[in-house]
């Protein structure tokens, strides 16, 4: 079965795969259960409109991200970020308007001259011929035009009415197209604009051959059902691609992006760590996490996922922020499992409590059983994994020691394993009985002293501690 | 118009307001535009099922949050958090199972004895009579029972089949109810469970009189449309309240909570800053941000919103994390506006680029125009706000000085105002002409020196710098 002829296909990317219904039957990440478990009951048959297996990223760290409070990128930093994004594999990189300042223009030209392997370059300008004339001279592959269409922005920002907007948009679009450069027309604050005005201007620019139209939730007010409805409606009005831009003020930026793709959008704007005006937009890593659940093979085929952490670290350093503790995929605790019941199950099968596989991103799982809320069942699972033979009574005894030590300092998995192995050996050799806490203390101390000089162990310990720090 | 008779009303809260269609006509936050602008076109007529103006919070920082990698709360910390949540006004506080350890039990009893003003106390136990017998003795107002229903958890966690689960659930529910205590029954990993199994057990426990059923996205795989469909379906199967619990692994925890309420859920689980297993669950502040857009008056009537930052700071300190730079409402940049076009408009009317009013949360807006990407239009807007008379040429000249100073250190709004006032006075007094940069430098220096000793100014500067730090 093929997509309908008027189905828009994301353009400008030779490696784009066509819609494939076989791959569109979604799987829930790295599920290891039986065949019948490979799809949860909500893995519905593929939606006819859905582009969750056919979309592109417009990475706007160097445009939206430059509007983040802490961001003042010099050229060297911009080049470093652009190269990292190219290596990660984003389809498009969007840059600050060359009309903003002579420096912005020089930066834009320099990045166009980098000769990136995969990413094409866009710049983002106001809907104005002065800006357009500058933009087309920089060497960009595409120009993103934006203008405020809500009554708020028409009244308090640029002061123009819809007929002026339409007239100017047509002039700018035809000019940019005449230079052989791609062009997108976006409204701003789309979700507080008049629906009829909005559809009317989108239809007009589509007819004169714009490559993409853009929908922007500039203030972060939209929710996924609104997004789905607007994009779905728009899908019936225009035949060009549809790009979406979501601010995160009310926590829906990732879900809105997903809803937009389900409704037929083709391009999503992101920035690294979500940096942008106020608290930012859809984060690159967060979108990847979401799309990995929808179609892991498609995402893995497009992007170099193990680069994600490096890209984030480069940007975090450049804007002097910490990667949030709860960041998607790369946050320090994203793959940390703690409750006794979770730890026990995850040791048996990671899919029990993980929808993403840390290995896909070059990350590692951390099962926290060495803390004072640990359960003897979780410890028992580990005993079984280590192929040790201990009775339940002995395991409870060892667990008590782990909890006692964890009251002083959280014990790494390696620490826990060491305790269990020593306990096991001592029991086998008749040196230890249940309840002989002092004897166990002495055996542990002897073991630690004997290994203190091993550099390998120290390096490993440091790594484990960093992962859980 | 009244809700239908079988419409579930969140129970256990005397202050709950009935559904009021007048207030259910949503407004987009603090809109200051004309009457016709008070509703965006997507403020659809109220949905019959929707509970976005009738819901309660089950605050789980002291249960789910205790499963966060860094969380080891002592009793003193738990009491501090519980009291702060009570003052904020959450309807329910959920605590770690008293069956987890003697310490957990003692903490649970101590918190029940606090005599909180508003929040009622829940505890969260496995679906097991041993746990239930302990829970009902602690003094809690309600017991939350949970059991894994997905094949993953049935196979790799507890190893029980659906008929065992049903039998045990009935026994536990009837026992807890016999003690006059509220009871919730929740599945775990609901979105990877068999739909028919799930609906079947929910129908059974509803019939025997459970107070709430719970839907949990334990692995963070669900998206808002799935959530809407499941909750809407469930709404037709049970007559009791519906609680939802969403993990945030793929960035949909807030949007899923909103979709659940739209579909008829009555209770949402949160934790402060979202702390929990892995990267956590729906954050309290993020849910508040979302719901403020849906029905600001309802949210303001229920909660002491200016407490939000304090509650977050208490928890952040207790678990030794930084509040993320991009945190909802309280993140350092949540109300910072930077791009020239944004700054200009926000000075004219905050609703142009803000869907939330910082004053509602005791926060302040920060318009960043003192940076090197600033525009003279933004500066002109400020000149007009300050009622100064400067020509465009003079404003461009002053803007150049602001950019020059901002290359060394970002200038606060107060700094910018000072530069503009001094520029204006000097021009009026004939001391300054366009292009006399050195003269302006001297005037600025004289002014700064004359005010250096003012404690009031220093305190103000410090506050402004903190807000933008």
Interface residues (C-beta under 8 A of the other chain):
Chain A: X28 X29 X33 X34 X36 X37 X40 X41 X42 X66 X67 X68 X69 X70 X72 X96 X100 X101 X126 X150 X151 X152 X153 X155 X156 X157 X189 X191 X192 X193 X194 X195 X218 X219 X220 X221 X222 X223 X224 X225 X226 X228 X229 X230 X248 X249 X250 X251 X252 X253 X254 X255 X256 X258 X259 X262 X273 X274 X275 X277 X278 X279 X280 X283 X286 X287 X289 X290 X292 X293 X321 X322 X324 X325 X326 X327 X328 X331 X332 X333 X334 X335 X336 X337 X338 X339 X340 X341 X342 X344 X345 X348 X349 X351 X352 X353 X354 X355 X356 X366 X368 X371 X372 X373 X375 X468
Chain B: X28 X29 X31 X33 X34 X36 X37 X40 X41 X42 X66 X67 X68 X69 X70 X72 X96 X100 X101 X104 X126 X150 X151 X152 X153 X155 X156 X157 X189 X191 X192 X193 X194 X195 X218 X219 X220 X221 X222 X223 X224 X225 X226 X228 X229 X230 X248 X249 X250 X251 X252 X253 X254 X255 X256 X258 X259 X262 X273 X274 X275 X277 X278 X279 X280 X283 X286 X287 X289 X290 X292 X293 X321 X322 X324 X325 X326 X327 X328 X331 X332 X333 X334 X335 X336 X337 X338 X339 X340 X341 X342 X344 X345 X348 X349 X351 X352 X353 X354 X355 X356 X366 X368 X371 X372 X373 X468
